[in-house]
Amino acid sequence: MYRNYYIFGVLLFFILVYLLPLGVRPLMVPDETRYAEIPREMVASGNWVAPRFNGLKYYEKPIMGYWVHALSQKAFGETNFAVRLPSALATGLVAFLMFTMLSTALGRQDVRVYLAPLIFLSSFGIFGMGTIAILDNVLNFFLSSGVVLFYLASEQDRRSAIERLLLVLAGAAVGCAFMTKGFLAFVVPVITVIPYLVWQRRIKDILRMLIWPALAVVAVSLPWSVTIHLHDPDFWAYFFWQEHLHRFFSDKAHHHEPFWFFFVTMLPLFLPWMFLLPSALAGLLSCEDREHKLSRVIAFSFCWLLFPLLFFSLSNGKIVTYIIPCFPPLAILTSIGLFREKDGSDRLFTVGLSLFIVVICMLIFGVIGSQMLSLNIFSLPESVWNYDAANLRYSAGLWKPAVVTGALLFMAALSVMALRCRNREKRFLLFAFSPLLLMITTFYALPDLTVKIKAPGIFLTEQMEHIPDDAIILADSKTVGAACWYLKRNDLILINGGGELDYGLAREGGHHQRLWYADIRKLIEEKGERPIVMILQMKTWERGRAGFLEPREFISNGKYGHALVIY
């Protein structure tokens, strides 16, 4: 009865949350401006082989993700919408893959087939990561494609033509994943499918079913892999040793976190469905499933969730975006579990949803208190320590907290309606739509301090008339991506540390694109007719201002923001 409502709901949710607002929010540093600028330079230079950032070699990732973003810019222009579209489309396509996988076991009439994609799309973690420009979403699409296609192949007659075709397509998807983010692409599918085949007592099929995907991986990835080696033999050495082994094993790896980090962070990323996980788990464990196809989906999803999560947890370097591939199976298992509750087991659902409503009420008071008492729970810890009232307030105007409060009230209202509803199909649909307004308003109502810190493009755009076309531009490592993107230049000089550009600065004479504080003073003293403009964070300016000459013009948007210094 509710099948059509779910179909319409999934499409509406994706369009309203993941597509329409993409161009509204300013680009955030450092990730979004980086994945805007590298494809822009690729299109402008015509070099589609070796990624460059600010004109420097940038070998932290392979090429496929940049190709996808570059094609988006060629199709839709150098816009915020074009920069974020690949991430949003990849997220939507993953939801479609989940639908395809579940429909093989349940048929297209079952609402669980549509609930799983809706759970995935309405999770705050997926929303937060799926609407920003990062390569992890494109990677997740290719990985999910490989995993789901392999599962579909395992459901076919053995050694049939359709099985072989699906295995080849799975391998092609994994090859694209490898060209997006490297050797990780091989690990996730392998540690998913091998335990599953062992679980299904199909050990003899392991080697046979992995040969065709392996050949497809080679066919897809080999041409560019050889081309980049011929273009620059140093690529694979740096990419393999520094970006894989060092990040995985080294105690000094960036973002070093303990083993349990992902197990703790995954739950809040799965809000609001986190509160229904006990109910879903009780449903999955409640009885033996007599639907054999569904039991295979559950087993496969469990392998898809558990073993990649354990693998990511073994890495010393951890970023929350790494575990995006674990959310599709989690959403599938949650959807199945919520509909397998025994009679009388609604208590866990009631408790979980009631607790969620309490949390919403606390958030409403938090937003109001942040505005009225200047106790910003959303921004910089240092501003809290120093009690900087002007920056602790949520917003200079009342409309932002008012909009967020209204969205939270909407979420609470739909959650209460879901709590009182006795029809399962209807109550889960209501609950899935409860965060809709909050997700949409996030694009418009970010806290003022967050925008000031993370979106220097607004400040740069406002001050563009003060930046001469022939100026020598200096920028710090946190601002260089935004400066390159908005100024449409790739010849900026880095101030002090290069951060992620250190590799490029150390090669091809890149040292000429970095100056230390003492060298900057010398450059200013000896400057000719060309003006010198520094674009940097205020804290970078404060650290070095004692050694700088008095500028001709100094413009800033506040002590936690950015500065434009003109000589």
N, C-alpha and C positions, 0 to 999 in steps of 0.2 A: 504493500500500500504506500509506503513512504519512499520507494525506490526513486521515483521521479523527483521528489523533494531533495533527496541526497545528491542526485546528479546535478540538479540546478544549484544546490548549495555549494558543492565543490567548485563548480565553474565560477559562481558569483564570488565566492571567497577569494579565489585565486586572482580574479580580475580586479576586485576592489582593493585587495591588500598588496598583491605582488606586482601588479602591472601599472595601474593608473597613477599611483603616487611616486613612481620611480624618479621622476625628474624634479620633484619638489624640494627635497632635502639637499643641502649643499654637500659637496664631496668632502669626506672626512680623511684626515691624515692619520697614519701614513699609508694604509693599505689602498684606499680607493684612488687617491691621486697617483700612486705607483702604478696600479693596473689600468689607469687611464693614460698615463704618460708613456709607458713602454709601448703599447700598441700604437699610440699617436706617432711616436718616433719611427715605428716600423712602417707605417703607412707613408709618412713624409719622406723617409729615406729610400723606400723601396727594398730595404734589406729584410727579407722574410725568413732569414736563416738564423742569425745570431741576435738575441735580445740585447737592447741597449737602453740605458737609463741616464738621462742627462748627457747623452753622447758617449757614455762609458759602457764597457762590457758588463753585462749583468747576468750572471750564470747561476743564480740560485734556483731557477726552474727551467725545464725544457720549453718547447715552443708552442705546443697545441693551445694552451690557455690564452696565450697572447694572440694567436691566430684568430680564435673565436672572438675575442674582444676587438681586434682590429677590424674584422668583418662587420661587427656591429657598428663601429664608428663609420665605416665606409657606407653602410646602409642608412644610418640615422644621424650622421654628423657627429661633431665633437660636442656632445651634450651629456648631461648627467643621466638622462634616460638611456642613451646608448651605452654608457659605461656600466650601468647596473643591469641592463637587459639580459646578458648571458647568464648571470647568477639567478635571476628570477625565472627565466625559461628553463634552466637546468633543474631548478627546484620543482617546477610544475611537471616536467617530464619524469622526474623520479616518482612523483605521486601517480602518474599514469602507469609507470612500471609496476608499482605496488598493486594497482587495480588489475593489471594484466595477470600478475602472478596469482592473486586471490581468486580471480574469476575462473581459473582453470580448475579449482577445487570446489567452489561454491556456486558457480553460475552467476550470470549478471543480474538475476532477480533478487539476490540476497543483499541486504543493505550493508552487511559487513564489508562487502567488496568496495563500497564507497566511503564507509566510515574510516577505514584505515588511512586512505589519502587525506581525508579531512582532519583526522588526528594529527597527521604529519604536518600539514599546512598550518594548523591552528596552534601548534606548539611555539612558545615564545622563542626558544632557541633557534628553531628553523626559520622563523620569521626574522629574527635579528640577523642571522647569518645569510639567509637567502635573499635579502633585499639590499645587500651591500656588495661592492665589487671585490670579490676575492676568488682565487682559483679553486678553492676547496669545493665550491658548488658544482663547477664544471667537472672536477675530478669525481665527485660523488655520483654525478649522472653517468659517467663512463663506467665507474666501478659497479654501480647498481645495475647498469645494462648488462655488463658481463656476468654478474652473479645471477640475475633473473633469467637471462637467456640460457645459462647453464642449467638452472633448475627446470626450465621448460624443456630443454633437451633431455633431461633425465626422466621426464614423464612420457617421452616418445618410445616407440618400439626400438629395441636395441639394434644398432647398425643400420637403421633406416635412413633414407635420404634426408628426411626432415630433421632427424637427430643430428646428422652431420652438418647440415646447413646452420642449425641453431648453434652448434659448437663453434663453427667458423665465425659466425657473427659475434658470439661471446668473446672469442679471441681478438677480433677486430676492435671491440669496445675496450678490452683490457690494453691493447696496443695504444689506443688513443689516451687511456688513463696514464700509461707509462710516459707518453709524450707530453702529458700535462704536469705531472709531478714526480716522475721518476720511478725508481724500483719498488716503491711502496705499492704500486699498482699490481705487482705480481703476488704480493703477500696476502692481501685481503681476500681475493678470490680463492687462492690455494688453501688457506687455512679455514675457509668456509666450506668448500666443496669436498675436500678430502675427509674431514670428520663426518660430514653428512653421508657420504657414500659408505664409510665404515659403519655408521649407525644403521644404515639400510641393508647392511650385509652384502654390499656390492663391491667388495675389495678388488675383485678381478676386473672391474670396469674402470678403475682409477687411471691406470696407464693409458688404456684405449681412449678414454674420454678426455684426456689432457693433451693428447698428441695434436689433434686438429686445432684446438685453441692456441697451442704453442706455435704452430706453423703460421697461423693468422697473425699472432702478435709480431712475429719476425717480419712478415710481409708488410705490415702496416708501419712499423717503427724503423725498420732498417734504412730506408732511403734517407730520411732526415738525419738519423744517427750517424750515417757515414758522411753525409754532407757537412754536418757541423764539425766532425772530426777533421775533415779536409780543410774546412774554413779556419778552424782553430783547434789544434790538437790538445790544448790545455783544458778544453771544456770538460771532458769526461773525467779527467783526473781530479779537477776541483769539485765537480758536481758529486762524484762518487765518494771521495774521501771526506770532504768538508760538510757537504749538505746531507750525507746519509750516515756514514760511520761515526763521524764526530758528533753529530746531533743525537744519534741513538745511544752511543755508549759513553761519551765523555762526561765527566762530572762537571766540566766547565761549559757544557752546552747551553745555548740560549734557552731561557724559560725552563730552567731546571726545576722539576717538581717531584714530589714523592710518588711511589707506586700507586697509592689510592686516589690520586688527584682526579682522574676521570670518573671514578665511581661516585665521588662526591659532587662533582660539577654537572654530571649528566642529569641528575634528578631535577635541579632547578631549571635547567634548560628545557626540560620536558613539561614545564608548566603550561597550562593548568592541569594537564592530564596526570601529572605526578600524584595528585591527591586521589586519583582513581586507580593507581597501580595496585594497591592491596586488593581491591575488588577484582581487578583483572587477573591477578595472580591466583586468587582463590578460584576463579572460574577456570583457569587453565589446569589447575590441580584437582578440580572437583570430581572428575570422573574420567574413565577411559573413553577415548573418542572412538566411536564405531564408524565414523566417516573416514575411510582410509586415506583418501586424497587430502583431506584436511589435516590429518595427523602428520602427513609428510610435509605439508606447508609449515606446521608448527615446528617440526624437527629441523627443517632447513632454516627457518627464521631464527631459531635458537642458536644454531651454529653460526649464522650470519651476525648475530648480536654478540655472543659471548667471546668467541675466539679472536675476532679483530679488537674487541675492547681489551682483552688481556694483552694482546700484542702491543697496542698503543700504550698501555700502562707500563710495559717493560722499558719503553724508551725513556731516557733521562730528560730529553727536551720535550716539553708538552705545551701545546696550545689548544684551547677548547675546540677550535675549528677542526682539529684532527679527527674528532670522533663523529663528525657529521655522517659518515657511512654507517654508523650504528643506529641511527634514528629510524630509517625505514623498517628494519625488522622489529624494532621496539614498538612502532606504531601498529604493525601487523599483529603482533602478539597481543597488544592491548585491545585491539578491536575484537579479536577472537575471544579473548578472555572475558570481556565485558558482556558478551552474549551467551556465555556458557555458565552463568551463575545458576546454582540450584535454587529452588523455591526456599524463601526464608533467608537467603544469603545477601539480601539487599542492605543489611546492616553496615557492611564495610563501605558500600557506595554512599549511604546516608551520612556516615561519619566523615568520610573523605570530603564530600561536597560541602558539608556544614563547616568543616575546618577551613575550606577554601573561601567560603563567604566571610568568615571571621577575618581572614588575611586581607581580603579586599577592603573591609571596613577599616582595618589598621592602615592600609595604604592611603585611603581617603583622608584620614586624619593626618597622615604623614605629609601629604601634598599641601593640605591647608596649613599645617603647622610650619612647613618649610617657607611658605609665602608670608605668613603673619609674623612668625618669630625669627625669621632669617636663620633657620636650621636646615640647611640643604642636605638632604640625605642622598642626593644624586651625584654630587660633584667632588671636588678635590678635598682629600683629607687635610692637606696643609691649610686650607681656608677654614676648616673646622678648628684645627689646633690654634690658629691665630684669631679665631672668631672675627672673620672679615665679613661684617654684616652686609655690605654692599654686594658681595659676590655669593654669599650663602643663600640669599633669597632666590627662590625658584625662578622668578621672572620680574623684570622691571614693571611689566604690565600685569593686569589681573586676568587677561583672557586666556593665557596659557594654562595656569592652574585650574581655571574654571572649566576649560575644555577637557583636561585630563580627569578632573573630578567627575564631570558628566559621563565620560567614557567608563570610569570605574563604577559609577552607579548603574550604568547600563549592564555592565558585566555582572554586577551583583543581582540585578533584577532577573536576568536570564538564568542565572545559577539557581535562584530561588524557585523560578518556574520549573527548571529541570528537577529540582529536589522534590517538588510536589507532584510531578508528573509520574504516572504509573505505567505509561506506555514506553517501552525501552527505546524503540526507534525514534520517538519524538523527543525524549529527554536527552538522548545523546546528541541529537541535532541541535537542540537548544543550547546545550553546554558547549558544543563546538563553536557556535556563533557568539558566545558570550564575550570573547576578547576582540571581536571584530572592530568596534569603534576605537578601542585603545590602540590597536595596531595601526589603524589609519591615522589617528591623531598624533602618533609618535613622530610622523614625518613633519608635522607642523609645530609641535609643542615641545621640542627639546628644551631643557633648561638653558637659560642664557649663558651660564658659565661653560656648559658643555659645548655650545656652538662657538663660543669665543676661543676655546682651547683647541677644538678638533676641526674647525672649519675656517682656516685662514683665507680661503678663497673669497669669502664675503668681504673681508677687510681689503684684500688685494684688489678686488673688482672696484670697490669704492675709491681706492687711491690710484687707479690706473693712470690718471692724468698726470700724476707726479713722477711717473717712471718714464724717462725718455727712451725712445726706441734704440738709441745707440749707447745706452748706459752699460757699464760693466756691472753685472749683477752678482752679488755674493749672497749666499743663503746657508743656514745651518742644516744639518742632516735631517731634522724633523720637518723642515719647511720646503726643502728643495723640490719635492715632487709637486706640491701645489704651485710653487713659483714657476716651474717648467711648464706645467699644464696651462695655467692661466696666461702666462706671458708668451706661450708657444715658442719656447727657446730650449736648446739643449747644450748651452755653453756656460752654464752657471759655475761659479767658483765656490767650493765648499769652505765653510768656516770651521777650522780646527778638525775634529774627527769627522770621518766620512760615513760612519755607521755602516749600513748595508752596501754602500758604494766603495768600501775600502778595497775590495778586489779590483774593481775597475780603475781606481785611482793608482793602484800599484802597477798598472800595465799600460802599454802604449803611450808612454809619456803623460799619463793621467795625473802625475804629481803637479803638473802646472795648473790643475783645476782644484787645488786645495791650498789654502793659506792659513798659517797660524796667526795668532793675535799680533805678534811682533811684525810679521810680514804684511799684515793688513795695514798697520800704521804706516809702514814704509811705502806701500802702494798708494795710500791716500796722500802722503807727502809728495810723492813723485808723479802724481797723476797729471796727465796732459789735459787736452781739451775734453776728453770723454768724461761725463759725470760717473760717479760711483754710487751705487745704490745697494744697501744691505737690507735683506728681508729675513727676519729671524725672530725666534721666540724672545719674549721679554727677559726670560731668565738667562738666555744666552747673552743678551745685551748687557745685563747687569753684571755677569761674570767678567766681561771683557771691557767694560766702558772706561775703566781707569786707564787703560792703555790706548784708547782711541782719541783722536782729535775731536774738537767740537764740531758737530755736523752743521751743514748749512740749513738743514731742515730735519726735524724729528717728529714722526707721527706714530701714535700708538693707540690701541683700542683697550688698554688696561693692563694692569700688572700681571695678569694671568694669560694675557693674549699675545699679540705679535706687534712688532715694530717695523716701521719703514724709516731707514736712516739714509739721508741723501747728502753727498759731498760734492 
